């Protein structure tokens, strides 16, 4: 019995030593070496508590290195282990954070949707509610985000409810189909609609020149020149104008959406601090 006690004590001491080594590497900023040390501690230990501590340590290293996407599958592998429910919730909490930080917005929402079923006794924290809103914003699902924003306000102190709803002033996005239609049938109209009058003027000038040259050459009997140069110039710039309009519209809409999302993000993070 004494031998068994000494053996358990020795194993515990080794596990603590491995964690201390990993913690020391993390503290000194050697995140890659710390990750390896935490991974070794997970593999070598048979104690769930020590494995959990080492797993969180590795996740912190990955986050410090900006490797949020790598944290998501790693945490998923840890969820297969026999941890108590409270520790599983903590791992899922970290997984949601990492999925959002990795830009996996659909996955973030999916993980958030599972949480109430996996942990029905645990209420959503304001931070998780905020992450849902921010993920919906990035997907431009602003109507859903507004509902969850109001729900978040209802869980906060009364002073928060006096804040103005930012979703009352959604960004005005350009209509991509309208822009494509304009660019197809009216030279330069697509670029003008996208807010680029200089490009619109150039497109009108070049297409008009191509059309004029083509008609003039045709009337003078230079059919090859009319087709090869005039029509070719007109058609190339007309098709190019359609493609360019599509790019411009996406740039404008992305810029406006990002500006709106950044404003809402700042306000929400101020609420949940």
Residue, then its C-alpha position, 0 to 999 in steps of 0.5 A: x500500500x505504501x508503494x502504491x501511495x508513493x507511485x501515485x505521488x510520483x506520478x502526480x509530481x511528474x504531471x505537476x512538473x510538466x504543467x509548471x514547465x509549460x506554464x513557465x514557457x508560456x509566461x516567457x512568451x515561448x508559445x510554440x514550445x509551451x504548446x508542445x509542453x501542454x500537448x505532452x502533458x495532455x498525452x502523458x497525464x491520466x487525470x482529467x483535471x490536469x488534461x483540462x488545464x493543459x488543454x486550456x493552456x494550449x488554447x491560450x498559446x494558439x490564441x496568442x499566436x493568432x491561430x484561432x482556426x487551429x484552436x477550433x478542431x483541437x477543442x473539438x477533440x478535447x470535447x470527446x474526453x470524459x470531462x465533467x459537464x462544467x469543464x465541457x462547458x468551458x471548452x465549448x465556451x472557448x471554442x465559440x470564441x475561437x470560431x468567431x475570432x477565426x472568422x468562422x461566423x456560420x460555425x460560431x452560430x451553429x456552436x451557439x445554437x447547440x449550447x442550450x441543448x448540451x448545457x440546458x441549466x446554464x444561461x447564456x452570458x452577455x459575452x456569448x450573446x454579444x458574439x452571436x450579434x457580431x457574427x450575425x452582423x458579419x453575415x449581414x443578417x441585421x434583422x436577426x441581429x437587432x432582435x438579439x441586440x434587444x434581448x441583450x439590452x434586456x439582460x443588462x442594467x436599466x441604464x443600458x436600455x436607454x441606448x439608441x438602437x443602432x439597427x434603426x440606421x442600417x447601411x444603404x447597400x447598392x443593388x448588385x442586379x440593378x448595377x449589372x443591368x445599368x452597366x449592360x445596357x447603358x455605357x458608364x451607368x454602372x460605374x456612375x451608380x457605383x460612385x465612380x464618375x471618372x470611370x463612368x466618363x472614360x467608359x462612355x468615351x471609349x465605347x462611344x469612340x469604338x461605336x463611332x469608328x465602327x459605324x464610320x468604317x462600315x459606311x465607308x465599306x471597311x467591313x473588317x475594320x468596322x468589325x475587328x476594331x470598332x465593334x471589338x473595342x466597343x464590345x470589350x469595354x462594354x463587357x469589361x464595364x459590366x465586370x468592373x461594375x460588379x467589383x465596384x459594387x462589392x467594394x462599396x457594399x463591403x466598405x459600408x457594411x464593415x463601417x456599420x459593423x465596426x460601429x455596432x461592435x464597439x457599442x456592444x463591447x462597451x455594453x458587455x465589459 
